């Protein structure tokens, strides 16, 4: 199988920089899977689970939005935050999920619905990464 270079950067660190067989990620237009020789594409990422395929092994990471640039032999992800499963505090993520769901269910006119929805998506990305 042909590989490509995958670079995942955050403002704090180079999160991942290795060859990959495939990467799966979620954009504002839907979920995509990328192999080597993919057509060039730039897309906006949403909070989700990033799946990196290498030699039959799938590595998962939570990402909290950003952008992806796909070229024929290289994929660059610029993520706001990226976390490996062992870096995620499951209890904190679950508490954030509960708070966001409560805010959304309250229908309080003072609730920033967009912010609550994003908080819910981030917490679900974290929880789905550790599953």
N, C-alpha and C positions, 0 to 999 in steps of 0.2 A: 504494500500500500504506500502511495506517495504521501510524504509529510510536508508540513509547512512550519514556519517559525511563528510561534504564538507569544506575544508580549502583552502582559497585563500590568498596567501601571496605575498607581493611585498617587495622590499628592504626597503621601508619606514614604512610598517605597516602590521598588520594582517587585511586584507581587509574584509574577511568574514569567520566565523567559526561557522556553525550551521548544523543541520540536513537538508537534502534535499530529495525530492522524485526523482528528475531527474536533470541532468545538460546537457546543450547543448554547445558545443564548436567546434572551427575549428582548425584542425591540418594541417600539411603539406600534409597529405594523404587525407584530406577531412573533412567534418563535421561529428561529432558523437554525439549521445545522450547516456548518461550513467544512468543506473538504479542500484539499489543495486544488489549485486551478479554478477556484470559484471566480465568478465574474466580479469585477471591482464594484464595491458598494460601501457607502457610508451610512450609518443608521444611529438613531438615538436609542440607548438602552434604558430599560425599566428595571426596578428592583426585582431580582429573580435569582435562580440557581444557575450558575455557569458550570457546564459540564465539559471537562477536558478529557478527550480520549487519547490514550497513549498505549500502544502495544497491547490492546485488549483490556486495559485497566481504565476505569473512569474515575477521575478526581473531581470532586464537587467543591464549589466555593460560592458563597453568597456575595452578590454584587448589588450595589445600591444606586444604580443608574450610571449614566455616562454616555460615551459614544464608542462606536466600533468602526474601524476602517479595515476593509477587506481588500487585499490585493491577491494576485495570483499565487504568490509564494510566501505571503506574510499576512498575519492578522494582528492588528493592534487594538487593544481595549484600553480606553482611558476611563477608569471607574472612579466614582466619588469615594467609595469604600469597597474593599474586597476582603473577605474573611474566609479562612479555612474552617472546617467543622470544629476542630479543637480550639479555635480562638473564640467561639461563640458561647456566650453565657445563656444557656437554654432557659433558665428561670426568668432572667431579665427579658429575653425575647418573648416569652409567653406572657409576662406581665404587660409588655408593650402591646401585644396583640389584644389582650383583654381590654386595656384602656382605650385603644383605637375603636374596637367594636362597640364599647359603651358610648363613646362620643358619637359615633355614627348612628346608633340606635336611639339616642336621646332626642334627636330632632330639635335641639336647642338652637335658636336663631343666632346665638353667639358662637356656635361651633364653626370652625373653619373646616368645612367638609373636605376640601382638597388636601389639606394638611393631614387630616385624620385618615384619609384614604391612603396617602403615601406612607404614613406610619404603619398602617396595617400591611401594606405590601412589603415594606422593609422587614417587619417582624416575621411575616410568612416566608420570605426568602431565607431568613436565618433558620427558622424552624424546619423548612423543607430541606435545607442543606444538611442538617444533622440527622435527619431520618435515615 
